[in-house]
């Protein structure tokens, strides 16, 4: 996501979530350069999260939008450390961090 959109998107998420609602977010822990892996995450059950690796050949332009989808054009915009993430979600009731594999930080925030 472009840097200029991060704060407005988080503010919008806060405004549309019900009190007590939970948000699951993923953040890269370190810059991995042009070879940074890119994944799509799908919640497939109450206790199952599916992680789908996006290959360069999956890259395509969305018709009429003028911008590309996820894939070889993916560029890691910024790496957020814990303090940055806490600042982003400061209006939320609670925040919990979990370290996952592949240098990804999983964050649960409660509205």
N, CA, C and O atoms as a printed pandas DataFrame, in Angstrom:
     atom_number atom_name residue_name chain_id  residue_number  x_coord  y_coord  z_coord
0              1         N          UNK        A               1    0.844   -1.163    0.000
1              2        CA          UNK        A               1    0.000    0.000    0.000
2              3         C          UNK        A               1    0.897    1.236    0.000
3              4         O          UNK        A               1    1.911    1.271    0.696
4              5         N          UNK        A               2    0.532    2.215   -0.757
5              6        CA          UNK        A               2    1.315    3.442   -0.808
6              7         C          UNK        A               2    1.303    4.130    0.548
7              8         O          UNK        A               2    0.298    4.102    1.258
8              9         N          UNK        A               3    2.427    4.749    0.904
9             10        CA          UNK        A               3    2.601    5.393    2.209
10            11         C          UNK        A               3    1.496    6.399    2.516
11            12         O          UNK        A               3    1.021    6.472    3.649
12            13         N          UNK        A               4    1.088    7.167    1.525
13            14        CA          UNK        A               4    0.072    8.202    1.745
14            15         C          UNK        A               4   -1.300    7.627    2.101
15            16         O          UNK        A               4   -2.156    8.346    2.617
16            17         N          UNK        A               5   -1.512    6.343    1.831
17            18        CA          UNK        A               5   -2.808    5.719    2.109
18            19         C          UNK        A               5   -2.881    5.020    3.463
19            20         O          UNK        A               5   -3.978    4.723    3.936
20            21         N          UNK        A               6   -1.746    4.752    4.094
21            22        CA          UNK        A               6   -1.722    3.924    5.301
22            23         C          UNK        A               6   -2.576    4.515    6.416
23            24         O          UNK        A               6   -3.486    3.845    6.904
24            25         N          UNK        A               7   -2.311    5.746    6.832
25            26        CA          UNK        A               7   -3.064    6.347    7.941
26            27         C          UNK        A               7   -4.544    6.519    7.620
27            28         O          UNK        A               7   -5.380    6.204    8.467
28            29         N          UNK        A               8   -4.907    7.010    6.425
29            30        CA          UNK        A               8   -6.332    7.125    6.120
30            31         C          UNK        A               8   -7.060    5.767    6.108
31            32         O          UNK        A               8   -8.215    5.682    6.524
32            33         N          UNK        A               9   -6.394    4.718    5.639
33            34        CA          UNK        A               9   -7.019    3.391    5.614
34            35         C          UNK        A               9   -7.239    2.883    7.039
35            36         O          UNK        A               9   -8.302    2.342    7.346
36            37         N          UNK        A              10   -6.248    3.053    7.906
37            38        CA          UNK        A              10   -6.403    2.616    9.297
38            39         C          UNK        A              10   -7.514    3.419    9.974
39            40         O          UNK        A              10   -8.309    2.852   10.723
40            41         N          UNK        A              11   -7.581    4.719    9.728
41            42        CA          UNK        A              11   -8.647    5.552   10.299
42            43         C          UNK        A              11  -10.016    5.089    9.804
43            44         O          UNK        A              11  -10.978    5.043   10.570
44            45         N          UNK        A              12  -10.094    4.754    8.539
45            46        CA          UNK        A              12  -11.372    4.279    7.968
46            47         C          UNK        A              12  -11.754    2.929    8.565
47            48         O          UNK        A              12  -12.924    2.694    8.865
48            49         N          UNK        A              13  -10.781    2.043    8.738
49            50        CA          UNK        A              13  -11.068    0.750    9.372
50            51         C          UNK        A              13  -11.628    0.951   10.773
51            52         O          UNK        A              13  -12.586    0.282   11.160
52            53         N          UNK        A              14  -11.036    1.869   11.536
53            54        CA          UNK        A              14  -11.512    2.146   12.889
54            55         C          UNK        A              14  -12.954    2.638   12.850
55            56         O          UNK        A              14  -13.771    2.241   13.681
56            57         N          UNK        A              15  -13.269    3.506   11.882
57            58        CA          UNK        A              15  -14.613    4.090   11.823
58            59         C          UNK        A              15  -15.690    3.095   11.396
59            60         O          UNK        A              15  -16.849    3.243   11.785
60            61         N          UNK        A              16  -15.328    2.084   10.605
61            62        CA          UNK        A              16  -16.350    1.137   10.142
62            63         C          UNK        A              16  -16.456   -0.112   11.019
63            64         O          UNK        A              16  -17.421   -0.868   10.904
64            65         N          UNK        A              17  -15.478   -0.330   11.888
65            66        CA          UNK        A              17  -15.528   -1.501   12.766
66            67         C          UNK        A              17  -16.429   -1.233   13.962
67            68         O          UNK        A              17  -16.491   -0.113   14.470
68            69         N          UNK        A              18  -17.122   -2.268   14.401
69            70        CA          UNK        A              18  -17.929   -2.171   15.606
70            71         C          UNK        A              18  -17.016   -2.264   16.826
71            72         O          UNK        A              18  -15.971   -2.911   16.758
72            73         N          UNK        A              19  -17.387   -1.631   17.941
73            74        CA          UNK        A              19  -16.600   -1.806   19.162
74            75         C          UNK        A              19  -16.488   -3.298   19.502
75            76         O          UNK        A              19  -17.487   -4.017   19.477
76            77         N          UNK        A              20  -15.295   -3.752   19.813
77            78        CA          UNK        A              20  -15.059   -5.168   20.085
78            79         C          UNK        A              20  -14.672   -5.963   18.848
79            80         O          UNK        A              20  -14.275   -7.124   18.957
80            81         N          UNK        A              21  -14.783   -5.345   17.662
81            82        CA          UNK        A              21  -14.393   -6.008   16.416
82            83         C          UNK        A              21  -12.890   -6.238   16.385
83            84         O          UNK        A              21  -12.124   -5.463   16.958
84            85         N          UNK        A              22  -12.471   -7.304   15.715
85            86        CA          UNK        A              22  -11.052   -7.672   15.664
86            87         C          UNK        A              22  -10.548   -7.580   14.225
87            88         O          UNK        A              22  -11.216   -8.011   13.285
88            89         N          UNK        A              23   -9.364   -7.012   14.080
89            90        CA          UNK        A              23   -8.717   -6.867   12.782
90            91         C          UNK        A              23   -7.417   -7.658   12.800
91            92         O          UNK        A              23   -6.633   -7.542   13.742
92            93         N          UNK        A              24   -7.188   -8.444   11.785
93            94        CA          UNK        A              24   -5.947   -9.202   11.623
94            95         C          UNK        A              24   -5.145   -8.533   10.513
95            96         O          UNK        A              24   -5.624   -8.395    9.388
96            97         N          UNK        A              25   -3.918   -8.118   10.837
97            98        CA          UNK        A              25   -3.062   -7.442    9.854
98            99         C          UNK        A              25   -1.692   -8.118    9.816
99           100         O          UNK        A              25   -1.255   -8.706   10.806
100          101         N          UNK        A              26   -1.026   -8.032    8.678
101          102        CA          UNK        A              26    0.299   -8.618    8.499
102          103         C          UNK        A              26    1.274   -7.529    8.072
103          104         O          UNK        A              26    0.954   -6.699    7.221
104          105         N          UNK        A              27    2.467   -7.534    8.666
105          106        CA          UNK        A              27    3.505   -6.555    8.354
106          107         C          UNK        A              27    4.822   -7.277    8.139
107          108         O          UNK        A              27    5.136   -8.229    8.852
108          109         N          UNK        A              28    5.602   -6.823    7.148
109          110        CA          UNK        A              28    6.953   -7.345    6.951
110          111         C          UNK        A              28    7.827   -6.862    8.096
111          112         O          UNK        A              28    7.698   -5.722    8.543
112          113         N          UNK        A              29    8.727   -7.736    8.578
113          114        CA          UNK        A              29    9.625   -7.370    9.675
114          115         C          UNK        A              29   10.920   -6.750    9.180
115          116         O          UNK        A              29   11.540   -5.967    9.900
116          117         N          UNK        A              30   11.340   -7.081    7.968
117          118        CA          UNK        A              30   12.574   -6.502    7.446
118          119         C          UNK        A              30   12.485   -6.386    5.936
119          120         O          UNK        A              30   11.742   -7.113    5.277
120          121         N          UNK        A              31   13.261   -5.457    5.409
121          122        CA          UNK        A              31   13.328   -5.255    3.964
122          123         C          UNK        A              31   14.010   -6.455    3.330
123          124         O          UNK        A              31   15.104   -6.840    3.743
124          125         N          UNK        A              32   13.379   -7.039    2.343
125          126        CA          UNK        A              32   13.951   -8.211    1.695
126          127         C          UNK        A              32   14.368   -7.916    0.261
127          128         O          UNK        A              32   14.711   -8.827   -0.492
128          129         N          UNK        A              33   14.338   -6.636   -0.114
129          130        CA          UNK        A              33   14.748   -6.262   -1.459
130          131         C          UNK        A              33   13.740   -6.702   -2.501
131          132         O          UNK        A              33   12.584   -6.971   -2.173
132          133         N          UNK        A              34   14.164   -6.779   -3.745
133          134        CA          UNK        A              34   13.239   -7.116   -4.817
134          135         C          UNK        A              34   12.734   -8.557   -4.737
135          136         O          UNK        A              34   11.757   -8.908   -5.399
136          137         N          UNK        A              35   13.390   -9.389   -3.937
137          138        CA          UNK        A              35   12.962  -10.779   -3.804
138          139         C          UNK        A              35   12.025  -10.997   -2.622
139          140         O          UNK        A              35   11.797  -12.138   -2.221
140          141         N          UNK        A              36   11.479   -9.920   -2.059
141          142        CA          UNK        A              36   10.551  -10.053   -0.932
142          143         C          UNK        A              36    9.373  -10.922   -1.355
143          144         O          UNK        A              36    8.748  -10.658   -2.382
144          145         N          UNK        A              37    9.063  -11.952   -0.577
145          146        CA          UNK        A              37    7.936  -12.806   -0.945
146          147         C          UNK        A              37    6.616  -12.057   -0.798
147          148         O          UNK        A              37    6.481  -11.177    0.052
148          149         N          UNK        A              38    5.670  -12.406   -1.613
149          150        CA          UNK        A              38    4.355  -11.778   -1.562
150          151         C          UNK        A              38    3.312  -12.882   -1.423
151          152         O          UNK        A              38    3.341  -13.876   -2.149
152          153         N          UNK        A              39    2.394  -12.693   -0.483
153          154        CA          UNK        A              39    1.371  -13.708   -0.219
154          155         C          UNK        A              39   -0.004  -13.078   -0.176
155          156         O          UNK        A              39   -0.159  -11.900    0.143
156          157         N          UNK        A              40   -0.983  -13.873   -0.498
157          158        CA          UNK        A              40   -2.387  -13.512   -0.323
158          159         C          UNK        A              40   -2.899  -14.401    0.795
159          160         O          UNK        A              40   -2.656  -15.608    0.796
160          161         N          UNK        A              41   -3.608  -13.809    1.749
161          162        CA          UNK        A              41   -4.114  -14.555    2.900
162          163         C          UNK        A              41   -5.625  -14.670    2.819
163          164         O          UNK        A              41   -6.311  -13.693    2.519
164          165         N          UNK        A              42   -6.149  -15.870    3.087
165          166        CA          UNK        A              42   -7.587  -16.107    3.085
166          167         C          UNK        A              42   -7.978  -16.827    4.369
167          168         O          UNK        A              42   -7.383  -17.842    4.730
168          169         N          UNK        A              43   -8.984  -16.291    5.053
169          170        CA          UNK        A              43   -9.511  -16.967    6.229
170          171         C          UNK        A              43  -10.480  -18.024    5.711
171          172         O          UNK        A              43  -11.490  -17.700    5.086
172          173         N          UNK        A              44  -10.161  -19.304    5.977
173          174        CA          UNK        A              44  -10.963  -20.394    5.427
174          175         C          UNK        A              44  -11.741  -21.164    6.497
175          176         O          UNK        A              44  -12.469  -22.102    6.174
176          177         N          UNK        A              45  -11.598  -20.787    7.731
177          178        CA          UNK        A              45  -12.328  -21.441    8.812
178          179         C          UNK        A              45  -12.103  -20.678   10.100
179          180         O          UNK        A              45  -11.356  -19.700   10.131
180          181         N          UNK        A              46  -12.744  -21.123   11.152
181          182        CA          UNK        A              46  -12.602  -20.424   12.429
182          183         C          UNK        A              46  -11.194  -20.495   12.988
183          184         O          UNK        A              46  -10.806  -19.650   13.794
184          185         N          UNK        A              47  -10.423  -21.491   12.571
185          186        CA          UNK        A              47   -9.052  -21.612   13.074
186          187         C          UNK        A              47   -8.045  -21.893   11.969
187          188         O          UNK        A              47   -6.969  -22.432   12.228
188          189         N          UNK        A              48   -8.392  -21.526   10.726
189          190        CA          UNK        A              48   -7.511  -21.820    9.604
190          191         C          UNK        A              48   -7.317  -20.588    8.729
191          192         O          UNK        A              48   -8.277  -19.944    8.305
192          193         N          UNK        A              49   -6.052  -20.278    8.472
193          194        CA          UNK        A              49   -5.683  -19.186    7.580
194          195         C          UNK        A              49   -4.890  -19.786    6.434
195          196         O          UNK        A              49   -3.884  -20.457    6.663
196          197         N          UNK        A              50   -5.325  -19.556    5.214
197          198        CA          UNK        A              50   -4.641  -20.079    4.030
198          199         C          UNK        A              50   -3.693  -19.000    3.507
199          200         O          UNK        A              50   -4.082  -17.846    3.327
200          201         N          UNK        A              51   -2.448  -19.397    3.268
201          202        CA          UNK        A              51   -1.438  -18.484    2.753
202          203         C          UNK        A              51   -1.096  -18.923    1.337
203          204         O          UNK        A              51   -0.605  -20.032    1.127
204          205         N          UNK        A              52   -1.357  -18.050    0.364
205          206        CA          UNK        A              52   -1.115  -18.369   -1.043
206          207         C          UNK        A              52    0.023  -17.499   -1.562
207          208         O          UNK        A              52   -0.089  -16.274   -1.587
208          209         N          UNK        A              53    1.125  -18.134   -1.978
209          210        CA          UNK        A              53    2.271  -17.404   -2.523
210          211         C          UNK        A              53    1.910  -16.874   -3.896
211          212         O          UNK        A              53    1.366  -17.605   -4.724
212          213         N          UNK        A              54    2.208  -15.613   -4.143
213          214        CA          UNK        A              54    1.913  -14.980   -5.429
214          215         C          UNK        A              54    3.174  -15.024   -6.275
215          216         O          UNK        A              54    4.211  -14.493   -5.879
216          217         N          UNK        A              55    3.087  -15.647   -7.423
217          218        CA          UNK        A              55    4.223  -15.766   -8.343
218          219         C          UNK        A              55    4.254  -14.576   -9.290
219          220         O          UNK        A              55    3.240  -13.911   -9.500
220          221         N          UNK        A              56    5.409  -14.318   -9.852
221          222        CA          UNK        A              56    5.570  -13.206  -10.793
222          223         C          UNK        A              56    4.619  -13.335  -11.977
223          224         O          UNK        A              56    4.159  -12.325  -12.511
224          225         N          UNK        A              57    4.323  -14.549  -12.390
225          226        CA          UNK        A              57    3.435  -14.728  -13.550
226          227         C          UNK        A              57    1.989  -14.359  -13.233
227          228         O          UNK        A              57    1.170  -14.230  -14.143
228          229         N          UNK        A              58    1.660  -14.182  -11.919
229          230        CA          UNK        A              58    0.316  -13.785  -11.526
230          231         C          UNK        A              58    0.087  -12.291  -11.711
231          232         O          UNK        A              58   -1.031  -11.804  -11.540
232          233         N          UNK        A              59    1.145  -11.564  -12.059
233          234        CA          UNK        A              59    1.063  -10.115  -12.219
234          235         C          UNK        A              59    0.182   -9.782  -13.416
235          236         O          UNK        A              59    0.366  -10.319  -14.508
236          237         N          UNK        A              60   -0.767   -8.896  -13.197
237          238        CA          UNK        A              60   -1.626   -8.467  -14.297
238          239         C          UNK        A              60   -2.210   -7.104  -13.974
239          240         O          UNK        A              60   -2.338   -6.728  -12.809
240          241         N          UNK        A              61   -2.563   -6.368  -15.023
241          242        CA          UNK        A              61   -3.207   -5.074  -14.824
242          243         C          UNK        A              61   -4.701   -5.295  -14.706
243          244         O          UNK        A              61   -5.296   -6.086  -15.437
244          245         N          UNK        A              62   -5.285   -4.578  -13.769
245          246        CA          UNK        A              62   -6.733   -4.637  -13.619
246          247         C          UNK        A              62   -7.342   -3.695  -14.643
247          248         O          UNK        A              62   -6.954   -2.528  -14.707
248          249         N          UNK        A              63   -8.291   -4.173  -15.448
249          250        CA          UNK        A              63   -8.863   -3.339  -16.510
250          251         C          UNK        A              63   -9.474   -2.056  -15.957
251          252         O          UNK        A              63  -10.238   -2.082  -14.992
252          253         N          UNK        A              64   -9.122   -0.928  -16.589
253          254        CA          UNK        A              64   -9.719    0.345  -16.241
254          255         C          UNK        A              64   -9.147    1.018  -15.009
255          256         O          UNK        A              64   -9.529    2.149  -14.708
256          257         N          UNK        A              65   -8.243    0.368  -14.283
257          258        CA          UNK        A              65   -7.719    0.979  -13.063
258          259         C          UNK        A              65   -6.377    1.648  -13.289
259          260         O          UNK        A              65   -5.997    2.539  -12.529
260          261         N          UNK        A              66   -5.653    1.237  -14.320
261          262        CA          UNK        A              66   -4.359    1.837  -14.590
262          263         C          UNK        A              66   -3.257    1.388  -13.645
263          264         O          UNK        A              66   -2.138    1.896  -13.716
264          265         N          UNK        A              67   -3.560    0.435  -12.753
265          266        CA          UNK        A              67   -2.506   -0.056  -11.884
266          267         C          UNK        A              67   -2.494   -1.570  -11.880
267          268         O          UNK        A              67   -3.479   -2.221  -12.226
268          269         N          UNK        A              68   -1.377   -2.105  -11.488
269          270        CA          UNK        A              68   -1.174   -3.543  -11.560
270          271         C          UNK        A              68   -1.620   -4.221  -10.275
271          272         O          UNK        A              68   -1.703   -3.600   -9.216
272          273         N          UNK        A              69   -1.901   -5.500  -10.399
273          274        CA          UNK        A              69   -2.219   -6.320   -9.241
274          275         C          UNK        A              69   -0.944   -6.739   -8.534
275          276         O          UNK        A              69    0.124   -6.187   -8.797
276          277         N          UNK        A              70   -1.049   -7.700   -7.646
277          278        CA          UNK        A              70    0.091   -8.164   -6.863
278          279         C          UNK        A              70    0.911   -9.133   -7.699
279          280         O          UNK        A              70    0.348   -9.907   -8.472
280          281         N          UNK        A              71    2.213   -9.105   -7.559
281          282        CA          UNK        A              71    3.077  -10.045   -8.283
282          283         C          UNK        A              71    4.458   -9.467   -8.455
283          284         O          UNK        A              71    5.025   -8.911   -7.514
284          285         N          UNK        A              72    5.014   -9.593   -9.663
285          286        CA          UNK        A              72    6.383   -9.149   -9.888
286          287         C          UNK        A              72    6.541   -7.653   -9.703
287          288         O          UNK        A              72    7.650   -7.190   -9.435
288          289         N          UNK        A              73    5.463   -6.872   -9.837
289          290        CA          UNK        A              73    5.523   -5.436   -9.633
290          291         C          UNK        A              73    5.417   -5.050   -8.174
291          292         O          UNK        A              73    5.478   -3.864   -7.848
292          293         N          UNK        A              74    5.260   -6.012   -7.293
293          294        CA          UNK        A              74    5.144   -5.732   -5.868
294          295         C          UNK        A              74    6.448   -5.157   -5.351
295          296         O          UNK        A              74    7.518   -5.724   -5.569
296          297         N          UNK        A              75    6.353   -4.032   -4.668
297          298        CA          UNK        A              75    7.532   -3.433   -4.046
298          299         C          UNK        A              75    7.169   -3.116   -2.611
299          300         O          UNK        A              75    6.190   -2.417   -2.348
300          301         N          UNK        A              76    7.953   -3.630   -1.693
301          302        CA          UNK        A              76    7.727   -3.371   -0.283
302          303         C          UNK        A              76    7.879   -1.878   -0.045
303          304         O          UNK        A              76    8.966   -1.330   -0.228
304          305         N          UNK        A              77    6.801   -1.212    0.362
305          306        CA          UNK        A              77    6.804    0.240    0.517
306          307         C          UNK        A              77    7.535    0.701    1.764
307          308         O          UNK        A              77    8.286    1.676    1.729
308          309         N          UNK        A              78    7.312   -0.011    2.876
309          310        CA          UNK        A              78    7.885    0.400    4.149
310          311         C          UNK        A              78    7.838   -0.764    5.115
311          312         O          UNK        A              78    6.936   -1.599    5.053
312          313         N          UNK        A              79    8.798   -0.816    5.995
313          314        CA          UNK        A              79    8.796   -1.816    7.059
314          315         C          UNK        A              79    8.389   -1.091    8.342
315          316         O          UNK        A              79    9.007   -0.096    8.720
316          317         N          UNK        A              80    7.351   -1.590    9.008
317          318        CA          UNK        A              80    6.862   -0.990   10.240
318          319         C          UNK        A              80    7.394   -1.787   11.427
319          320         O          UNK        A              80    7.219   -3.004   11.484
320          321         N          UNK        A              81    8.044   -1.107   12.378
321          322        CA          UNK        A              81    8.445   -1.793   13.597
322          323         C          UNK        A              81    7.272   -1.724   14.590
323          324         O          UNK        A              81    6.246   -1.112   14.292
324          325         N          UNK        A              82    7.420   -2.343   15.756
325          326        CA          UNK        A              82    6.322   -2.395   16.728
326          327         C          UNK        A              82    5.829   -0.999   17.112
327          328         O          UNK        A              82    4.625   -0.767   17.218
328          329         N          UNK        A              83    6.753   -0.084   17.317
329          330        CA          UNK        A              83    6.352    1.271   17.721
330          331         C          UNK        A              83    5.518    1.948   16.638
331          332         O          UNK        A              83    4.527    2.607   16.949
332          333         N          UNK        A              84    5.901    1.796   15.377
333          334        CA          UNK        A              84    5.116    2.374   14.275
334          335         C          UNK        A              84    3.720    1.768   14.220
335          336         O          UNK        A              84    2.733    2.474   14.015
336          337         N          UNK        A              85    3.649    0.464   14.405
337          338        CA          UNK        A              85    2.351   -0.225   14.354
338          339         C          UNK        A              85    1.473    0.227   15.525
339          340         O          UNK        A              85    0.278    0.468   15.351
340          341         N          UNK        A              86    2.070    0.343   16.717
341          342        CA          UNK        A              86    1.307    0.833   17.870
342          343         C          UNK        A              86    0.777    2.243   17.620
343          344         O          UNK        A              86   -0.350    2.558   18.003
344          345         N          UNK        A              87    1.571    3.082   16.990
345          346        CA          UNK        A              87    1.138    4.445   16.672
346          347         C          UNK        A              87   -0.003    4.431   15.655
347          348         O          UNK        A              87   -0.967    5.186   15.788
348          349         N          UNK        A              88    0.107    3.584   14.652
349          350        CA          UNK        A              88   -0.955    3.475   13.647
350          351         C          UNK        A              88   -2.296    3.102   14.264
351          352         O          UNK        A              88   -3.334    3.647   13.891
352          353         N          UNK        A              89   -2.264    2.161   15.216
353          354        CA          UNK        A              89   -3.486    1.635   15.805
354          355         C          UNK        A              89   -3.748    2.201   17.205
355          356         O          UNK        A              89   -4.399    1.547   18.019
356          357         N          UNK        A              90   -3.257    3.392   17.488
357          358        CA          UNK        A              90   -3.359    3.959   18.838
358          359         C          UNK        A              90   -4.797    4.184   19.294
359          360         O          UNK        A              90   -5.052    4.184   20.498
360          361         N          UNK        A              91   -5.733    4.372   18.387
361          362        CA          UNK        A              91   -7.131    4.605   18.764
362          363         C          UNK        A              91   -7.879    3.312   19.078
363          364         O          UNK        A              91   -9.000    3.354   19.586
364          365         N          UNK        A              92   -7.273    2.170   18.781
365          366        CA          UNK        A              92   -7.910    0.885   19.035
366          367         C          UNK        A              92   -7.751    0.504   20.507
367          368         O          UNK        A              92   -6.854    1.005   21.185
368          369         N          UNK        A              93   -8.625   -0.385   21.004
369          370        CA          UNK        A              93   -8.642   -0.759   22.425
370          371         C          UNK        A              93   -7.424   -1.594   22.823
371          372         O          UNK        A              93   -6.875   -1.404   23.908
372          373         N          UNK        A              94   -6.999   -2.514   21.958
373          374        CA          UNK        A              94   -5.832   -3.338   22.285
374          375         C          UNK        A              94   -5.132   -3.783   21.017
375          376         O          UNK        A              94   -5.705   -3.788   19.927
376          377         N          UNK        A              95   -3.872   -4.158   21.195
377          378        CA          UNK        A              95   -3.059   -4.625   20.073
378          379         C          UNK        A              95   -2.138   -5.734   20.573
379          380         O          UNK        A              95   -1.522   -5.615   21.632
380          381         N          UNK        A              96   -2.054   -6.816   19.795
381          382        CA          UNK        A              96   -1.183   -7.937   20.149
382          383         C          UNK        A              96   -0.345   -8.300   18.929
383          384         O          UNK        A              96   -0.838   -8.331   17.801
384          385         N          UNK        A              97    0.933   -8.575   19.180
385          386        CA          UNK        A              97    1.875   -8.911   18.118
386          387         C          UNK        A              97    2.245  -10.384   18.193
387          388         O          UNK        A              97    2.416  -10.941   19.277
388          389         N          UNK        A              98    2.366  -11.010   17.022
389          390        CA          UNK        A              98    2.811  -12.396   16.938
390          391         C          UNK        A              98    3.846  -12.480   15.826
391          392         O          UNK        A              98    3.635  -11.961   14.730
392          393         N          UNK        A              99    4.944  -13.123   16.108
393          394        CA          UNK        A              99    5.990  -13.324   15.118
394          395         C          UNK        A              99    5.695  -14.617   14.370
395          396         O          UNK        A              99    5.512  -15.668   14.984
396          397         N          UNK        A             100    5.649  -14.539   13.054
397          398        CA          UNK        A             100    5.371  -15.722   12.245
398          399         C          UNK        A             100    6.583  -16.020   11.382
399          400         O          UNK        A             100    7.604  -15.340   11.485
400          401         N          UNK        A             101    6.479  -17.011   10.550
401          402        CA          UNK        A             101    7.607  -17.369    9.691
402          403         C          UNK        A             101    7.760  -16.387    8.538
403          404         O          UNK        A             101    6.891  -15.547    8.305
404          405         N          UNK        A             102    8.843  -16.498    7.838
405          406        CA          UNK        A             102    9.135  -15.678    6.659
406          407         C          UNK        A             102    9.174  -14.180    6.956
407          408         O          UNK        A             102    8.786  -13.367    6.116
408          409         N          UNK        A             103    9.644  -13.815    8.156
409          410        CA          UNK        A             103    9.804  -12.405    8.522
410          411         C          UNK        A             103    8.517  -11.590    8.423
411          412         O          UNK        A             103    8.524  -10.441    7.981
412          413         N          UNK        A             104    7.426  -12.201    8.837
413          414        CA          UNK        A             104    6.126  -11.537    8.846
414          415         C          UNK        A             104    5.668  -11.383   10.294
415          416         O          UNK        A             104    5.783  -12.316   11.089
416          417         N          UNK        A             105    5.154  -10.218   10.630
417          418        CA          UNK        A             105    4.590   -9.962   11.949
418          419         C          UNK        A             105    3.072   -9.951   11.803
419          420         O          UNK        A             105    2.525   -9.206   10.989
420          421         N          UNK        A             106    2.399  -10.773   12.589
421          422        CA          UNK        A             106    0.936  -10.842   12.600
422          423         C          UNK        A             106    0.458   -9.956   13.751
423          424         O          UNK        A             106    0.972  -10.046   14.866
424          425         N          UNK        A             107   -0.518   -9.110   13.477
425          426        CA          UNK        A             107   -0.999   -8.173   14.482
426          427         C          UNK        A             107   -2.506   -8.316   14.594
427          428         O          UNK        A             107   -3.219   -8.292   13.591
428          429         N          UNK        A             108   -2.993   -8.468   15.841
429          430        CA          UNK        A             108   -4.429   -8.478   16.127
430          431         C          UNK        A             108   -4.765   -7.213   16.877
431          432         O          UNK        A             108   -4.185   -6.943   17.929
432          433         N          UNK        A             109   -5.692   -6.433   16.356
433          434        CA          UNK        A             109   -6.131   -5.232   17.044
434          435         C          UNK        A             109   -7.624   -5.328   17.295
435          436         O          UNK        A             109   -8.375   -5.862   16.479
436          437         N          UNK        A             110   -8.039   -4.803   18.433
437          438        CA          UNK        A             110   -9.443   -4.816   18.816
438          439         C          UNK        A             110   -9.929   -3.389   18.863
439          440         O          UNK        A             110   -9.282   -2.529   19.460
440          441         N          UNK        A             111  -11.052   -3.130   18.248
441          442        CA          UNK        A             111  -11.646   -1.779   18.209
442          443         C          UNK        A             111  -12.217   -1.438   19.564
443          444         O          UNK        A             111  -12.762   -0.349   19.748
